[in-house]
């Protein structure tokens, strides 16, 4: 195991030229599906080229996403994928990546809270909980949308400050 930037131990997977993946923790070869399961289990992993030591984690994770998208029920529409592609090389690329990442984290937190609230319910309590779902979901989604809007506003304000600072360097005031 190696240390992640956050200090947590990471499971090291080595990728060999024959495209095989080797789990250094279990001293065995694993499949891409098993790497996906490690990610699903929130296991911190890093995938390195066995020969060069280059970090291949992003490319392997993208490969897993590609396989998922090509399978049964894709998560991303063609329009969304096209919009994401359009942000590459755009001045807003960094902001968009941060915005998407924070929104996915907020949604994950929202999902965890929902699971936490429904834990340990007996069938009758679950039935009542589901009966009030439309109102509760609407309120929770409203909070999520408010947070998303606030995050976007903060991002715009940050961009404005950066633009003002850059213009200030050139002696231009707005």
Phi and psi in degrees as GROMACS dihedral restraints (atoms count N, CA, C in turn):
[ dihedral_restraints ]
;  ai    aj    ak    al  type     phi  dphi    fc
    3     4     5     6     1  -118.1    20    10
    4     5     6     7     1   172.3    20    10
    6     7     8     9     1   -93.7    20    10
    7     8     9    10     1   137.2    20    10
    9    10    11    12     1   -85.0    20    10
   10    11    12    13     1   169.0    20    10
   12    13    14    15     1   -57.7    20    10
   13    14    15    16     1   -29.3    20    10
   15    16    17    18     1   -81.6    20    10
   16    17    18    19     1    -4.8    20    10
   18    19    20    21     1    94.9    20    10
   19    20    21    22     1    -6.4    20    10
   21    22    23    24     1   -79.5    20    10
   22    23    24    25     1   148.9    20    10
   24    25    26    27     1   -70.4    20    10
   25    26    27    28     1   135.1    20    10
   27    28    29    30     1  -111.2    20    10
   28    29    30    31     1   144.5    20    10
   30    31    32    33     1   -81.3    20    10
   31    32    33    34     1   124.3    20    10
   33    34    35    36     1   -95.1    20    10
   34    35    36    37     1   124.8    20    10
   36    37    38    39     1  -114.7    20    10
   37    38    39    40     1   130.5    20    10
   39    40    41    42     1  -104.1    20    10
   40    41    42    43     1   136.1    20    10
   42    43    44    45     1  -106.7    20    10
   43    44    45    46     1   123.0    20    10
   45    46    47    48     1   -94.4    20    10
   46    47    48    49     1   160.7    20    10
   48    49    50    51     1   -56.1    20    10
   49    50    51    52     1   -27.6    20    10
   51    52    53    54     1   -79.0    20    10
   52    53    54    55     1    11.7    20    10
   54    55    56    57     1    71.1    20    10
   55    56    57    58     1    10.8    20    10
   57    58    59    60     1   -84.3    20    10
   58    59    60    61     1   147.9    20    10
   60    61    62    63     1  -108.5    20    10
   61    62    63    64     1   130.7    20    10
   63    64    65    66     1  -118.5    20    10
   64    65    66    67     1   119.8    20    10
   66    67    68    69     1   -85.0    20    10
   67    68    69    70     1   113.7    20    10
   69    70    71    72     1   -72.6    20    10
   70    71    72    73     1   -19.5    20    10
   72    73    74    75     1   -72.8    20    10
   73    74    75    76     1   -43.3    20    10
   75    76    77    78     1   -98.3    20    10
   76    77    78    79     1    -3.1    20    10
   78    79    80    81     1    51.5    20    10
   79    80    81    82     1    47.4    20    10
   81    82    83    84     1  -149.2    20    10
   82    83    84    85     1   158.4    20    10
   84    85    86    87     1   -77.0    20    10
   85    86    87    88     1   143.8    20    10
   87    88    89    90     1  -130.6    20    10
   88    89    90    91     1   164.3    20    10
   90    91    92    93     1   -96.5    20    10
   91    92    93    94     1   169.0    20    10
   93    94    95    96     1   -62.3    20    10
   94    95    96    97     1   -35.3    20    10
   96    97    98    99     1   -62.8    20    10
   97    98    99   100     1   -35.8    20    10
   99   100   101   102     1   -72.2    20    10
  100   101   102   103     1   -33.9    20    10
  102   103   104   105     1   -64.1    20    10
  103   104   105   106     1   -43.4    20    10
  105   106   107   108     1   -57.7    20    10
  106   107   108   109     1   -42.8    20    10
  108   109   110   111     1   -64.5    20    10
  109   110   111   112     1   -37.6    20    10
  111   112   113   114     1   -60.5    20    10
  112   113   114   115     1   -42.6    20    10
  114   115   116   117     1   -64.7    20    10
  115   116   117   118     1   -44.0    20    10
  117   118   119   120     1   -61.0    20    10
  118   119   120   121     1   -32.6    20    10
  120   121   122   123     1   -84.9    20    10
  121   122   123   124     1     8.2    20    10
  123   124   125   126     1    60.3    20    10
  124   125   126   127     1    29.4    20    10
  126   127   128   129     1   -80.6    20    10
  127   128   129   130     1   122.0    20    10
  129   130   131   132     1   -69.4    20    10
  130   131   132   133     1   121.6    20    10
  132   133   134   135     1  -125.4    20    10
  133   134   135   136     1   153.1    20    10
  135   136   137   138     1  -134.5    20    10
  136   137   138   139     1   134.1    20    10
  138   139   140   141     1  -114.0    20    10
  139   140   141   142     1   123.0    20    10
  141   142   143   144     1  -121.0    20    10
  142   143   144   145     1   146.6    20    10
  144   145   146   147     1   -66.7    20    10
  145   146   147   148     1   125.7    20    10
  147   148   149   150     1   -63.2    20    10
  148   149   150   151     1   -30.8    20    10
  150   151   152   153     1   -84.5    20    10
  151   152   153   154     1   -48.3    20    10
  153   154   155   156     1   -99.9    20    10
  154   155   156   157     1   -18.8    20    10
  156   157   158   159     1    81.2    20    10
  157   158   159   160     1     1.9    20    10
  159   160   161   162     1   -60.8    20    10
  160   161   162   163     1   139.7    20    10
  162   163   164   165     1   -75.8    20    10
  163   164   165   166     1   116.3    20    10
  165   166   167   168     1  -108.6    20    10
  166   167   168   169     1     9.7    20    10
  168   169   170   171     1   -54.5    20    10
  169   170   171   172     1   -50.6    20    10
  171   172   173   174     1   -58.5    20    10
  172   173   174   175     1   -44.8    20    10
  174   175   176   177     1   -67.0    20    10
  175   176   177   178     1   -35.0    20    10
  177   178   179   180     1   -70.5    20    10
  178   179   180   181     1   -41.4    20    10
  180   181   182   183     1   -63.2    20    10
  181   182   183   184     1   -40.3    20    10
  183   184   185   186     1   -63.8    20    10
  184   185   186   187     1   -36.9    20    10
  186   187   188   189     1   -63.2    20    10
  187   188   189   190     1   -41.0    20    10
  189   190   191   192     1   -63.0    20    10
  190   191   192   193     1   -44.6    20    10
  192   193   194   195     1   -60.9    20    10
  193   194   195   196     1   -43.8    20    10
  195   196   197   198     1   -58.5    20    10
  196   197   198   199     1   -44.6    20    10
  198   199   200   201     1   -64.3    20    10
  199   200   201   202     1   -39.9    20    10
  201   202   203   204     1   -64.6    20    10
  202   203   204   205     1   -42.9    20    10
  204   205   206   207     1   -66.3    20    10
  205   206   207   208     1   -34.9    20    10
  207   208   209   210     1   -75.7    20    10
  208   209   210   211     1   -20.6    20    10
  210   211   212   213     1   -81.5    20    10
  211   212   213   214     1  -158.1    20    10
  213   214   215   216     1   -35.6    20    10
  214   215   216   217     1   -81.5    20    10
  216   217   218   219     1  -117.2    20    10
  217   218   219   220     1    99.5    20    10
  219   220   221   222     1   -65.9    20    10
  220   221   222   223     1   150.4    20    10
  222   223   224   225     1   -89.5    20    10
  223   224   225   226     1   -32.8    20    10
  225   226   227   228     1  -104.5    20    10
  226   227   228   229     1   133.2    20    10
  228   229   230   231     1   -76.9    20    10
  229   230   231   232     1   163.6    20    10
  231   232   233   234     1   -62.4    20    10
  232   233   234   235     1   -37.3    20    10
  234   235   236   237     1   -63.0    20    10
  235   236   237   238     1   -41.8    20    10
  237   238   239   240     1   -66.2    20    10
  238   239   240   241     1   -43.9    20    10
  240   241   242   243     1   -61.2    20    10
  241   242   243   244     1   -41.6    20    10
  243   244   245   246     1   -62.2    20    10
  244   245   246   247     1   -41.3    20    10
  246   247   248   249     1   -65.2    20    10
  247   248   249   250     1   -40.0    20    10
  249   250   251   252     1   -62.0    20    10
  250   251   252   253     1   -44.6    20    10
  252   253   254   255     1   -59.8    20    10
  253   254   255   256     1   -39.6    20    10
  255   256   257   258     1   -63.0    20    10
  256   257   258   259     1   -23.1    20    10
  258   259   260   261     1   -80.5    20    10
  259   260   261   262     1   -16.2    20    10
  261   262   263   264     1   -67.2    20    10
  262   263   264   265     1   128.4    20    10
  264   265   266   267     1    82.9    20    10
  265   266   267   268     1    -7.9    20    10
  267   268   269   270     1   -82.1    20    10
  268   269   270   271     1   152.3    20    10
  270   271   272   273     1   -58.3    20    10
  271   272   273   274     1   -26.1    20    10
  273   274   275   276     1   -89.8    20    10
  274   275   276   277     1     4.8    20    10
  276   277   278   279     1   -53.2    20    10
  277   278   279   280     1   -50.8    20    10
  279   280   281   282     1   -63.3    20    10
  280   281   282   283     1   -40.8    20    10
  282   283   284   285     1   -66.8    20    10
  283   284   285   286     1   -40.4    20    10
  285   286   287   288     1   -64.9    20    10
  286   287   288   289     1   -42.7    20    10
  288   289   290   291     1   -59.4    20    10
  289   290   291   292     1   -44.6    20    10
  291   292   293   294     1   -64.0    20    10
  292   293   294   295     1   -43.1    20    10
  294   295   296   297     1   -61.3    20    10
  295   296   297   298     1   -46.8    20    10
  297   298   299   300     1   -63.6    20    10
  298   299   300   301     1   -45.3    20    10
  300   301   302   303     1   -60.4    20    10
  301   302   303   304     1   -44.5    20    10
  303   304   305   306     1   -67.9    20    10
  304   305   306   307     1   -37.1    20    10
  306   307   308   309     1   -66.7    20    10
  307   308   309   310     1   -40.5    20    10
  309   310   311   312     1   -64.7    20    10
  310   311   312   313     1   -39.8    20    10
  312   313   314   315     1   -64.6    20    10
  313   314   315   316     1   -42.0    20    10
  315   316   317   318     1   -62.6    20    10
  316   317   318   319     1   -41.5    20    10
  318   319   320   321     1   -65.7    20    10
  319   320   321   322     1   -39.5    20    10
  321   322   323   324     1   -62.9    20    10
  322   323   324   325     1   -43.0    20    10
  324   325   326   327     1   -62.3    20    10
  325   326   327   328     1   -41.6    20    10
  327   328   329   330     1   -59.9    20    10
  328   329   330   331     1   -46.0    20    10
  330   331   332   333     1   -63.5    20    10
  331   332   333   334     1   -41.2    20    10
  333   334   335   336     1   -63.5    20    10
  334   335   336   337     1   -41.7    20    10
  336   337   338   339     1   -63.0    20    10
  337   338   339   340     1   -40.1    20    10
  339   340   341   342     1   -61.9    20    10
  340   341   342   343     1   -44.5    20    10
  342   343   344   345     1   -64.7    20    10
  343   344   345   346     1   -41.0    20    10
  345   346   347   348     1   -62.1    20    10
  346   347   348   349     1   -41.7    20    10
  348   349   350   351     1   -68.3    20    10
  349   350   351   352     1   -25.1    20    10
  351   352   353   354     1   -99.4    20    10
  352   353   354   355     1    -1.3    20    10
  354   355   356   357     1   -68.5    20    10
  355   356   357   358     1   140.2    20    10
  357   358   359   360     1    74.8    20    10
  358   359   360   361     1    12.3    20    10
  360   361   362   363     1   -80.7    20    10
  361   362   363   364     1   139.4    20    10
  363   364   365   366     1   -79.4    20    10
  364   365   366   367     1   167.3    20    10
  366   367   368   369     1   -55.7    20    10
  367   368   369   370     1   -37.7    20    10
  369   370   371   372     1   -68.7    20    10
  370   371   372   373     1   -43.3    20    10
  372   373   374   375     1   -64.7    20    10
  373   374   375   376     1   -39.1    20    10
  375   376   377   378     1   -62.6    20    10
  376   377   378   379     1   -41.5    20    10
  378   379   380   381     1   -61.3    20    10
  379   380   381   382     1   -44.0    20    10
  381   382   383   384     1   -65.3    20    10
  382   383   384   385     1   -41.4    20    10
  384   385   386   387     1   -60.5    20    10
  385   386   387   388     1   -44.8    20    10
  387   388   389   390     1   -68.4    20    10
  388   389   390   391     1   -30.3    20    10
  390   391   392   393     1   -65.8    20    10
  391   392   393   394     1   -30.8    20    10
  393   394   395   396     1   -96.2    20    10
  394   395   396   397     1     6.0    20    10
  396   397   398   399     1   -54.0    20    10
  397   398   399   400     1   -47.7    20    10
  399   400   401   402     1   -53.6    20    10
  400   401   402   403     1   -47.3    20    10
  402   403   404   405     1   -68.2    20    10
  403   404   405   406     1   -44.5    20    10
  405   406   407   408     1   -65.5    20    10
  406   407   408   409     1   -43.6    20    10
  408   409   410   411     1   -63.1    20    10
  409   410   411   412     1   -41.5    20    10
  411   412   413   414     1   -61.6    20    10
  412   413   414   415     1   -44.3    20    10
  414   415   416   417     1   -64.8    20    10
  415   416   417   418     1   -44.7    20    10
  417   418   419   420     1   -66.3    20    10
  418   419   420   421     1   -41.8    20    10
  420   421   422   423     1   -67.0    20    10
  421   422   423   424     1   -34.1    20    10
  423   424   425   426     1   -61.0    20    10
  424   425   426   427     1   -43.5    20    10
  426   427   428   429     1   -64.3    20    10
  427   428   429   430     1   -40.7    20    10
  429   430   431   432     1   -61.6    20    10
  430   431   432   433     1   -44.4    20    10
  432   433   434   435     1   -65.8    20    10
  433   434   435   436     1   -38.7    20    10
  435   436   437   438     1   -61.4    20    10
  436   437   438   439     1   -44.3    20    10
  438   439   440   441     1   -62.1    20    10
  439   440   441   442     1   -42.3    20    10
  441   442   443   444     1   -63.0    20    10
  442   443   444   445     1   -43.0    20    10
  444   445   446   447     1   -65.1    20    10
  445   446   447   448     1   -42.7    20    10
  447   448   449   450     1   -61.4    20    10
  448   449   450   451     1   -40.4    20    10
  450   451   452   453     1   -63.5    20    10
  451   452   453   454     1   -42.1    20    10
  453   454   455   456     1   -64.5    20    10
  454   455   456   457     1   -40.9    20    10
  456   457   458   459     1   -62.8    20    10
  457   458   459   460     1   -43.7    20    10
  459   460   461   462     1   -61.6    20    10
  460   461   462   463     1   -39.6    20    10
  462   463   464   465     1   -63.7    20    10
  463   464   465   466     1   -42.5    20    10
  465   466   467   468     1   -63.1    20    10
  466   467   468   469     1   -43.0    20    10
  468   469   470   471     1   -62.9    20    10
  469   470   471   472     1   -40.1    20    10
  471   472   473   474     1   -63.9    20    10
  472   473   474   475     1   -42.1    20    10
  474   475   476   477     1   -63.6    20    10
  475   476   477   478     1   -39.8    20    10
  477   478   479   480     1   -62.2    20    10
  478   479   480   481     1   -44.8    20    10
  480   481   482   483     1   -61.3    20    10
  481   482   483   484     1   -43.6    20    10
  483   484   485   486     1   -64.7    20    10
  484   485   486   487     1   -40.1    20    10
  486   487   488   489     1   -64.4    20    10
  487   488   489   490     1   -43.4    20    10
  489   490   491   492     1   -62.4    20    10
  490   491   492   493     1   -40.9    20    10
  492   493   494   495     1   -64.1    20    10
  493   494   495   496     1   -42.4    20    10
  495   496   497   498     1   -65.3    20    10
  496   497   498   499     1   -43.4    20    10
  498   499   500   501     1   -64.1    20    10
  499   500   501   502     1   -36.4    20    10
  501   502   503   504     1   -61.7    20    10
  502   503   504   505     1   -35.9    20    10
  504   505   506   507     1   -59.8    20    10
  505   506   507   508     1   -35.3    20    10
  507   508   509   510     1   -91.2    20    10
  508   509   510   511     1     7.9    20    10
  510   511   512   513     1    75.4    20    10
  511   512   513   514     1    19.8    20    10
  513   514   515   516     1  -104.0    20    10
  514   515   516   517     1   125.9    20    10
  516   517   518   519     1  -111.7    20    10
  517   518   519   520     1   148.1    20    10
